[in-house]
Structure formats: structure tokens, C-alpha cells
Amino acid sequence: MTRLAAYYGAVFLSAFLLFQVQPMAAKGLLPLFGGSYLVWGVCMVFFQAALLLGYLYAHAAQRRLGVKRYALWHWLLLAAPVLCFPFRFDAVAAGATPSGALTPAVLRLLLAAVGLPFFALSTTSLVLQRWLAVSDLPQARNPYVLYSASNLGSMLALLTYPLIVEPLLDLRAQGYAWWGGYALLALLHAFCRPRKHSSAERGARNAEGKSGQVPEQASRSALRVPRSTFAVCFLLSAAASAVLLAVTNVLTFDIASAPFLWVLPLSVYLGAFVLGFKRQAWFPRWVAAGLGWVVPLGILLYLTSQLRLAPPVAVSVSLHLAVLFVVCMNCVAGLVRLRPALDERLTAYYVAIAAGGLAGSALVGWMIPPVSSSLVEYPLSLLLACGAMQFRLPVADRGSRGAGPGGGGSGHGAAQSASGIRHPAFLPLPALVAAASLTLLPWLCATLAGGRAEPRLVLLVSGLPLALILRAAARSRAATVLTLAAATLALTRTEDIASGVHTVARLRNFYGVYRVFDKDGLRYLQHGTTQHGRQYLAGPERDTPLAYFHPTTPAAGVLRSDAFGRRDIGMIGLGTGALAAYAGRGQTFTVFELDPDNLPLARRHFTYLNIAERRGAALSFVFGDGRVGLQSQPDGRFDLLIIDAFNSGSIPVHLLTVEALGECLRVLGADGLLLVHISNKALDLEPVVAANAAAAGVSVLFQTNAGDVHPDAEATYWAALSRDGAVIERLASELGWRRPDPRARLPRPWTDRYCNVLGALRWGR
């Protein structure tokens, strides 16, 4: 094995193991915390923070001790993770409790389970790049090529985990395979040890003998890279990370909270770093020019979401990923152009990138949600990216290592020519026109249409001028930033103006985006882009549940039927509380609700819960993840259990696994009935539920009102599962529920270790 191959192999394997242990750790903690969305979100910020700490350690230690002296300490650091062998996720989780604040609990468990191995791996890439830079190999002049290999390893780890590792190996086997890879990584380090001192260190030794002191400040002043360079690196990295999480939020919010839809955007993000930092950077002119096109595209996609005009899943995913790729490639081009040539500044450069990545993730993941009432991070992240590129990028002292991508150090600045709008007085003009197109034009459409405009018409008359304005403003960085800022503010009002509705309440928290509004004598609850219920404000129909829970819908038919009289009812997911309105005297209705903020909305703005209490039903509420909440319930408590848990249009996948089904069956009586709401615009869940029912050995039926939808109802799809054959027969004979097609080929059952969201996607809708 050549020494260079050992460098590439070690860096690649280190990154691969780093990104394999992340989903392993999160999956190991899922049984304790239930909700995969929150666990994965906290894990992402934890790992980015740990990566930054590893970079800071590698930077400070090598700067203080020198490359060769630090190498001995690095061997000790590589040996330390053996204390965690083998991974004991179950043991760590068993000693914890899910009560209290979720974020600190997850952080503590991650630190105990994988903190030491992750920290050791996070230092490897920087250490090996520095070792290569002071080696006698010809590639020492450009150690940044190892960063490309590192990102390639990360990307392949993300892609192979859900497609290969997770389906084939259980968590215990995954752990042993991981430790085998770690042993190989330690072996590769033996071929990469530094062989000589850097020129700076040799100069220090000649000047200071063996005292170990650093060179004097005056002799080092010429070797400094301007701080502004690292500041711009920080901003570019933060922008790329922010766009990554913003796109991820949009995809997972309306499709599914599943690791697969986290992997796709993250793979695109890492792919940009692979292409930018390889030996011959890949950055064609069309990618630079494409920035002026994908920014308007991203804003149009956000406008489409605001107007609830969902394109087919395949189209939506492809367009969002295209926006992410072009923006990230332009940010990476700026980072590549700013690479310092000085070996001792290499680690500081990566610290700036890691710090920016953490800041971008924290901004989108933790800071924006509590203070906004929509997915405004999407246009804001595009604004941040354009703002970061607004700074004139100083080319760092690169010696003879060559220019950045595109030759001559042109980088991404070539596409963002400052020509076009030159005079400062004209800079606000595109911003004013953009704001007008998103407010005045929708108002005009609504006025001419009698108070409410067709969403497609609004998209045409507002979106087309907006796209043209943004495209024209792209010739000036400052004009683009101002126009995006104005459009972001105006977009928050576009839907209200176009639809002529009166917004009663807006709320966003870490669980989603709520909006309560009145229109045509009806009050609506909207979660994300999906309507979660409505109610008449007055009149004889005020006490009648509507939409998915109208008396003509399948779930309402079961609750209203005398043949299925149930005394003790449980329900996962509150919404407006419409199903509780069917309960009466002598019945108890226990609601398991993830989001505590949902209850005040249902109490204050809808009357369904009051109707149930007025009829004599006893209501109680258990807050937290529904699956975790069921664990505190005794065996056989409920006669009927209803799962109606949605996050916008997405389904909490952890509630649809065989293990989750087993927990539901445990709390049901021998003749108990489980109803599962499977309506979804992006996922075909009927085959999944049928496969899970077969794996659990229970009978399943399906029903829909889609063929004859009442004007006050919505088309809705439900599944019913029971261990009692007599209950299933009554559902089929008296209420017309149908059995699954025995000839249909069922997918592999979903479990806590395997969920094939890709196979369930409705790509054409």
C-alpha cells in the first residue's frame, strides 16, 4: 500500500464511520423517545457541535505542540473510544427516562453512548491533512484533496445506511461491523504518520534551538491570513447549512418524518463539497450562472407551498434538491477560493467552516421556529446565501497552489457581476416591485373575483412577475439581497390577501406551524400546508364534525354505530378534537397529544371538546409522544384506539411499525378495535398497514368515502385492525369495510429497524 493511498483510505473511512454512527445512535434511542423527527433533529445539532469541538481541539493541539509531537497524543485519542466497545444503546437508554425536556435528555444519552468515538473521528480529517501537508509526498502542496475524500465517505455512509446497512443488519450487528471498520482505520494511521517537520517548525528550531518556543511575532506577521477571510468562510458555510436544513424541513414536513428524506438533501450538500474540493475542482459556468435562476425558483416553490398548490412528489423533490445543489456549489466555490496556502492556517480554516455549519443549523433548527409562524427559513436561507456572496471575496495567500475553481480564481463571483443596477438610488426599485407583486396583485385578483382568488391565478399573476424581477436583480448582488428581503416579508401576507380570509391565530413551535382562520362562515385549522379540521361558526350544523370526521366518513361511522359501542376510547392526535364530539355519557376519551400547544387552540377556537363534555363524556389528555404515552397504560384498557397523528401532510413513521402495532394491541381488549387514519397525499400507506397486520397476525380492513364525498366532508382513508374475527365481520357486513386484495403483493413490513418510505411514495401525485 502506498502512503498516499493510506491517507485517502484513512480519511474516507473516518468520515464513513462518522456518518454511520449518527443514524445508529439515533435509531438506538428511538424506542425511548418515540418521535423520530425530534430525535433526529437534536442529533444533527449535537453531531455538528461535536464536530466543531473536534476541529477546535485538532487546531489548538497541533498549533501548540507541533505536528510531530502531537502525533503521539493522537494515537492515545484513537485508543480512547475502545472504552465504549461494544455500543450499548439499550443499556444507556434503559438507565434514562423520557420525562422532562427532550433536548437535554437526548444530548446526555448521545454523549454517553457515542460521544468519545465521535470526538476522536472528528479530529481525523484535519490531523491527516496536516500530516500530508508536512510530508515529503508531492501531494503535500494541496492537502485539501483529502477533504473531498472525507465528504465522499460521508455521502456514501448516508446513502448506504438506509439502503443496505439498516435492512440487512440489526443494531447489534451494525455495531460490531462499525468497530471492525474502526480497527482498520487505526491500522491505516500507521502508514500516515508524519515524517518531517513543516518549514515553519524547522525555522523555529533553528532560531530557538530545542526550547520549543514559537517564532517571534514579527517573523510571523507576513504569514497571517486576514480575519475577514475566515469571516466570509463562516458566512458561506452557515448559508449552505441553512439552505440544507430549510430544504429538509420542507421535504419532511409534507411527506414523512423519515431518515430517508434527511439523507437526500444531506447527500446533495456533501456532494457539493466532494466536487469542489477534489484535485481538479468541478465548477462549470452553468452552475455559477444557475444561481440567478434557482433563487427565483426557490421563492416560487415557497409561494406554491403557501398557496397549497402541491406539485407531484417527484417534481417537488427534484426541484428543491436542484435549488440546494446550485446554492451549495456556489457557496463551496467561495470556500475553495479562500483556502489558505499556509499549512498552519489549514486547521483554522476548517474551524471556520465547522462553526459556520453549526450556526446555520442552529439558526434554522432552533432559532427561527419559535419566532416565526411559517416555514420562512426557506426564503431566509436563500437571502443569507445571497448575502454571504455579497461580500467581495479576498483570495487568501495561496502561494503557487493555483487558483480556485474555474481558473484564475474567478470562483462564483463571475456569475454575480456587479453590472446592471449601478446607481444606489435604483437599488430599492426591484424590492418595491416584488413586494407589490405579492400584495397588490393578489388583492386585485381577489377583488375582481368577489373576495377570493383562485390560487393558480395568484401564482401566475404574482409568481411570474416576481421571478422576472429576481432574475433581473441577479445582475446586482445588493439588489438581489434587498429584493429577497422584501419578498420574504410580503410572502407572509400573500395567502391571506388572495383568499380573503380572516386569520384568527398563528403559532409555530418545534412540532409544526398552526394557523386558525375564518372563511365563508367556517373556521379552519391548518397545520403546515394541510387542513386538519373545520367547523361552522353558527347555525344548526355547528355541532356536526366536518372534513375528515364528518358523519359520512369511515371513523365517524364506527363511533356512531350501536354495534361498536365503546366505553373507553383512546386517540393519538388531537387536531380540532372533532372525533371526541361523537362521545357521550358513560364514555371516557383519552387523547395522547405530542404538542401541548394544540389543546389551547382546540379549546379556544373550536367547540368540539366542549360538545363532548356537555354530552357527559369524560375527557383526559396525555402529552408527549403517543407511542411513549401508551407504555404507561395497563394491558387491555381501551375498547377502541384511534391513530390520527399527522405533521402537516406527513405521517410519524414510528407509529406505523410492527412494534408500534404491538404496543397498540397490548392496550386494547380482546375484542378491541384499532382505527388508523392513512389519508396522505404523498404516501400510499394501505399496503404498508396490510403487511404489518399480516406480520402481527391480526385481521385488517379498509374503508373510504372517496366515491361519494359529502359537501361538508373530505375524501378520507382508514384502516381497521383487530384480533377478534367477529369484530372484523361486523365491520365488513354492517358498515361495508373491505378486505385487502389477497392477490396483491405486499411490501416488507415496516419495523423500528426498517422503513421503506421510498417504496411508499406516490411519485406521480
C-alpha positions, -999 to +999 in steps of 0.1 A: +000+000+000+013+034-009+014+061+017-009+083-004-035+056-007-033+052+031-041+089+035-071+087+012-083+054+027-080+067+063-098+100+057-125+082+036-131+055+063-131+080+091-158+101+075-177+069+066-177+057+102-186+092+114-218+093+094-226+057+101-226+061+138-251+090+136-281+071+124-271+041+145-272+062+177-304+079+168-321+046+160-308+032+192-326+060+211-359+059+192-376+033+214-371+056+244-383+089+228-406+077+201-409+107+178-382+103+151-384+140+139-373+155+172-346+128+180-330+132+146-331+170+147-314+171+181-289+145+169-279+166+139-271+197+160-253+175+186-230+160+160-223+193+143-213+207+177-191+177+185-175+181+151-167+217+158-152+207+192-130+181+174-118+207+149-110+232+176-091+206+195-071+195+165-064+231+156-052+241+191-033+210+199-013+209+167-006+246+168+007+244+204+026+211+202+036+210+166+026+182+141+052+156+152+048+160+189+010+159+187+011+127+167+018+107+199-013+122+216-034+114+186-026+077+189-038+079+225-070+097+214-076+069+188-073+043+215-097+060+240-130+051+222-123+014+229-138+022+263-172+024+245-169-011+230-193-025+221-221+001+217-247-004+244-276+017+232-301-004+250-282-002+283-277+036+280-314+041+272-325+018+300-310+040+326-327+071+313-363+084+314-381+103+286-397+127+311-386+163+312-371+184+284-364+163+253-333+181+241-311+178+272-321+141+276-311+132+241-279+152+244-269+134+276-276+099+261-257+107+229-227+119+249-227+087+270-232+063+240-211+077+212-195+110+224-159+097+227-158+078+194-174+107+175-150+132+190-120+110+181-132+106+145-140+143+142-103+152+146-090+126+120-096+146+088-078+177+100-050+158+115-043+137+084-045+168+061-019+185+083+003+153+083+001+152+045+009+190+043+042+184+062+051+152+044+076+146+016+049+135-008+042+156-040+006+160-029+017+179+002+012+211-019-026+205-019-038+186+012-073+199+006-080+170-018-084+148+013-114+169+023-131+158-009-124+121+000-138+129+035-171+143+021-173+113-003-171+089+026-198+109+045-221+109+015-217+071+008-223+064+045-256+083+044-267+066+012-257+030+022-272+031+058-309+032+048-305+012+016-280-015+027-269-015+063-302-009+080-322-035+060-296-063+063-282-059+098-298-054+132-285-027+155-261-051+174-246-064+142-242-029+129-222-020+160-198-049+156-193-041+119-186-005+128-159-015+153-143-036+127-140-006+104-126+014+133-098-012+138-089-008+101-088+029+105-063+027+133-042+004+112-042+029+083-029+056+106+004+036+109+011+044+072+003+081+076+025+092+105+043+125+098+079+120+086+093+155+088+087+190+103+070+218+084+092+246+072+078+269+099+087+244+126+122+239+112+127+277+112+116+278+148+140+251+158+169+268+141+161+301+158+152+288+192+172+256+195+152+230+214+133+253+236+101+246+219+091+283+217+071+296+188+087+321+164+085+357+173+055+378+164+074+399+139+087+369+119+052+356+116+033+387+107+037+380+070+023+346+073-011+357+086-043+353+067-068+382+071-095+376+096-120+388+071-112+357+051-123+334+079-154+356+085-165+351+049-158+314+052-180+313+083-209+331+064-206+309+033-207+277+054-236+290+075-256+298+044-250+264+028-260+246+061-291+268+065-303+261+030-297+224+036-319+223+067-345+246+052-350+223+022-350+193+046-378+209+067-399+214+036-395+178+024-401+161+057-429+184+068-452+174+040-440+139+030-427+119+060-405+123+091-381+096+080-343+094+078-345+087+040-357+123+034-330+136+056-304+116+037-313+130+002-306+167+010-276+160+031-261+138+003-266+167-022-249+191+003-219+168+008-217+161-029-211+198-034-181+196-011-168+165-029-169+182-063-155+215-051-125+201-031-113+173-054-079+177-070-094+195-101-124+214-087-156+209-107-174+242-111-187+248-147-200+281-157-236+269-158-235+263-121-224+298-114-249+312-138-276+289-123-276+309-091-296+336-108-322+310-118-326+288-087-332+317-063-364+327-082-372+290-085-369+286-047-391+316-040-417+303-064-417+269-047-422+286-014-451+307-029-466+274-042-464+259-008-481+290+008-509+287-017-512+249-010-505+240-047-485+208-043-467+196-074-462+158-078-437+144-053-411+135-078-412+171-093-412+188-059-383+167-045-363+172-077-368+210-078-359+215-041-328+194-045-318+214-076-321+246-056-300+231-028-273+218-052-267+251-071-267+272-039-243+249-021-220+246-051-217+284-052-210+286-015-184+258-018-168+276-047-163+306-025-148+284+003-124+268-022-112+301-034-105+312+001-083+282+011-052+294+028-019+282+014-001+282+048-001+248+065-006+262+100-038+280+088-053+249+074-070+239+107-082+274+114-099+274+080-118+242+088-128+255+123-144+285+105-163+261+082-174+239+111-185+269+132-205+283+102-222+249+097-233+247+133-245+283+132-266+277+101-281+246+116-289+263+149-304+293+131-329+271+111-334+243+135-336+261+169-338+299+165-363+306+137-391+281+146-400+298+180-402+333+165-419+326+131-454+314+120-444+297+087-415+279+071-400+313+065-365+298+069-366+287+032-366+322+017-345+335+046-318+309+039-317+319+003-314+355+015-285+345+038-267+327+009-270+357-014-259+380+014-228+359+021-219+361-016-224+398-015-191+402+002-161+407-021-141+376-016-104+383-010-082+355-023-061+341+005-023+338+002-022+306-019+014+306-029+018+285-060-010+262-053-032+276-081-064+295-082-099+285-073-124+267-094-129+280-129-093+290-133-078+324-125-096+325-091-128+337-107-149+314-085-186+322-082-181+359-084-181+357-122-218+348-123-227+376-099-214+405-119-219+438-103-230+452-136-267+461-141-282+482-114-254+505-106-268+537-091-277+533-054-310+552-059-323+524-081-314+495-058-347+495-038-368+496-070-368+458-076-376+452-040-406+476-041-419+459-073-415+425-057-435+435-026-462+450-048-465+418-069-470+397-038-496+421-022-513+444-046-517+419-074-533+392-052-556+418-037-566+429-072-573+393-082-594+388-050-613+420-055-622+412-091-632+376-081-655+388-054-633+384-024-614+352-031-589+345-058-581+311-074-547+301-061-534+291-095-543+326-108-525+342-079-494+320-086-495+332-123-501+369-118-477+372-087-452+345-093-443+353-129-435+390-123-416+381-091-395+355-109-387+381-136-378+407-111-355+384-092-339+372-124-332+408-134-319+417-100-295+388-101-270+410-120-265+430-088-258+413-055-271+441-034-303+444-055-308+406-051-305+408-013-329+437-010-354+421-033-353+388-014-358+406+019-389+424+006-403+392-010-398+373+022-418+399+042-445+401+016-449+364+012-462+361+047-493+380+037-499+367+001-522+339+010-544+359+034-548+387+008-556+363-021-580+341-002-598+370+016-597+351+049-595+365+084-566+349+103-576+343+140-544+328+153-509+318+141-485+296+160-452+279+153-433+257+176-409+228+173-438+205+163-451+225+133-469+255+120-505+262+130-529+287+115-566+293+125-587+313+101-623+321+092-638+319+057-674+318+044-688+311+079-664+284+087-634+282+110-604+262+098-573+247+115-544+245+091-512+227+101-484+234+076-500+231+042-527+206+053-562+213+066-567+195+099-603+203+105-630+229+103-663+239+120-693+261+113-692+293+132-730+294+137-762+276+127-776+241+132-745+224+117-722+240+143-722+208+165-715+185+135-679+175+129-667+183+094-639+174+069-622+141+077-645+135+106-679+142+090-706+116+099-703+102+064-666+093+069-654+058+080-642+066+115-674+085+123-694+055+111-677+033+137-681+058+165-718+063+157-727+027+152-746+009+181-728-024+170-695-009+181-705+008+213-672+016+232-669+028+267-631+035+269-617+052+238-581+063+232-569+086+204-534+096+193-535+131+178-559+159+188-564+183+159-596+202+165-609+174+187-637+166+162-639+129+168-643+135+206-677+152+197-691+117+190-685+106+226-713+107+251-724+099+287-706+069+302-677+071+278-641+081+285-620+097+258-582+098+264-562+119+240-525+114+235-511+146+220-475+153+212-478+191+212-492+208+244-499+240+224-526+221+204-550+218+233-554+256+238-560+260+201-587+234+201-603+247+233-602+284+224-611+283+187-633+252+183-661+238+204-659+200+197-643+193+231-670+213+249-697+194+230-682+161+242-682+173+278-717+187+275-729+153+264-714+137+295-681+122+281-651+123+304-620+137+286-584+134+297-552+144+279-517+128+280-490+150+265-459+136+248-452+111+220-483+089+216-463+056+215-444+065+246-477+075+263-492+041+256-464+025+276-479+039+308-513+024+301-524-010+315-530-040+293-564-042+277-575-008+289-591+005+257-621-008+237-612+015+208-579+031+199-576+057+171-544+069+155-548+102+138-514+117+141-502+140+113-474+165+110-488+187+082-492+160+055-465+137+068-470+105+089-450+098+120-433+067+107-426+053+142-463+049+148-467+027+117-442+000+126-449-036+137-435-028+171-459+002+174-488-020+163-478-045+191-480-017+217-514-006+204-527-042+205-514-046+241-536-017+254-567-030+235-591-055+250-596-090+234-623-076+212-607-042+208-605-023+176-577-001+162-585+026+136-556+042+117-561+073+096-540+067+064-550+096+042-519+110+027-512+130-005-476+117-008-475+081+006-496+050-003-499+035+032-526+008+026-501-019+015-478-010+045-506-014+070-517-047+054-481-060+055-477-050+092-511-066+101-500-098+084-467-098+103-486-092+136-511-119+129-542-097+130-570-090+106-573-057+087-600-039+067-600-007+047-627+019+040-630+053+023-657+078+015-638+089-017-665+077-041-693+098-025-679+128-007-704+150+012-700+188+006-690+192+042-666+163+042-632+154+027-621+122+010-605+102+037-590+067+040-589+045+071-577+011+082-592-011+110-573-038+128-585-063+154-576-097+168-613-106+171-627-121+139-663-113+150-655-075+151-640-077+117-670-095+103-694-069+117-673-041+102-675-058+068-711-067+068-727-038+086-705-008+076-691-021+043-654-022+052-634-042+026-607-067+030-573-063+012-569-079-021-554-114-014-536-113-048-518-080-040-481-083-034-473-068+000-442-049+008-418-058+036-433-049+069-421-017+085-402-021+118-382+002+141-352-011+122-366-009+086-389+016+069-391+018+031-405+053+027-392+054-009-413+024-019-444+040-005-441+074-022-468+084-048-442+097-072-468+108-098-491+127-074 
